[in-house]
């Protein structure tokens, strides 16, 4: 039980040292991730369509 209490105390102390991002940084990072996901989805969807069309031509 002492180990568990010590772990929780140490974890809490470490969390106090963390530099948390600001609201603006989180919003900016979220936009970058969403835009990247959309771009990659478009690229992969296009490649999938092209490969499917190529396979249809072969068969």
VENFEN-V260087 format. One record per run of one state. SS is the DSSP state (alpha for helix, beta for strand, coil for the rest). FROM is the first residue (numbers start at 0). TO is the last residue. If there is no record, write none. Layout:
ss: {SS/SS}
from: {FROM/FROM}
to: {TO/TO}
This chain:
ss: {coil/alpha/coil/alpha/coil}
from: {0/1/17/22/58}
to: {0/16/21/57/58}
